[in-house]
Amino acid sequence: MATTALESSPSVAAPRIAVGSSPLRNSTFVRLLRFALANVRRRPERFVLATFGIALAILSVTVVRTISASFAITGDETVTQVLDGAPLWVVPAEGVHYDSDVGAIVADGPPPDLAVPEGWTAKRTLTDASGDGWWTVTPPAADADRHDLGRLLGAATGLPTTTNPAIQPDGRPLIYDAVGGSGAVTFEQKFSALFSGQVTSSTLGLISTIGLVLGFVIAVSSFLAAVQERRREFGIMSSIGLADEVLYFFLVESALVFVAAYVIGISLAAAAVWLVIPQIATPVAWLQAAGTVAAYLPAMAIVGALVPVHRLLQQRPVQLLGDTA
């Protein structure tokens, strides 16, 4: 019986395409980020609703904080201009106020009669044509470093003195001591804080706080709805040992929402402030407000993710799969 010998040729392995496994590409965070972005593309309307809800809240807070910071900067600059290096400021019994039309502090009454001790220098300043104004007083060089100048001038003139700009004259002229008192806060800083507090403690401050709370409620409600829709999906993930990734996924998705809302919110706030009140808005004030709002974002993003997913993590995968069957 004839046999035919088959020649065997050596096998040649198919060429493999070298795929670079980048550590960044395979990192857990990148995978979670891609997963979160895929979910955003799947339900963009929920992402848009949550983002713009929080953005409106951030808009209101940033606008109020920008106005507050602008007033604080204005208060510091105006009182520095008033004092002009003098440590004592003697205001009339009617007091003083900030006039936004002229952008300066003006007196509500005429300068009081003032007789300073020998060696002291008093400078009278009139703020309008009617004769309203105040005095700024400088001690002699030998007493320039003392921190009780207000008390000394008060004892010599019989006028009350204070280091707190929040105190108003009570029927008598008042001496503001800009170098006395204790603590590291200067008189100018106290005066600017007084300006800022008039905004944050007003109705605007209340509205911004309510807006921030409502924005957070919108975000949590959106995440709660997302959890209910994906119970089966997360049940499968938990059944194969990926329960922790469920929490991380919501943290990443929450961070996406809050970061997008933050960028939109502060941008709209900048446009609103410069269009409505350009006379007091400054880039420095806006940056201060944006930084203050940014300090709240990490806590809000974490809590916004933990609240919806907390009950989910307490259930077994069988329960999650059974509820959706």
Secondary structure, 3 states (H helix, E strand, C coil): CCCCCCCCCCCCCCCCCCCCCCCCCCCHHHHHHHHHHHHHHHCHHHHHHHHHHHHHHHHHHHHHHHHHHHHHHHHHHHHHHHHCCCCEEEECCCCEEEECCCCEEEECCCCCCCCCCCCCEEEEEECCCCCCEEEEEECCHHHCCCCCHHHHHHHHHCCCEECCCCCCCCCCCEEEECCCCCCCCCHHHHHHHHHHHHHHCCHHHHHHHHHHHHHHHHHHHHHHHHHHHCHHHHHHHHHCCCHHHHHHHHHHHHHHHHHHHHHHHHHHHHHHHHHHCCCCCCHHHHHHHHHHHHHHHHHHHHHHHHHHHHHHHCCCHHHHHHHCC
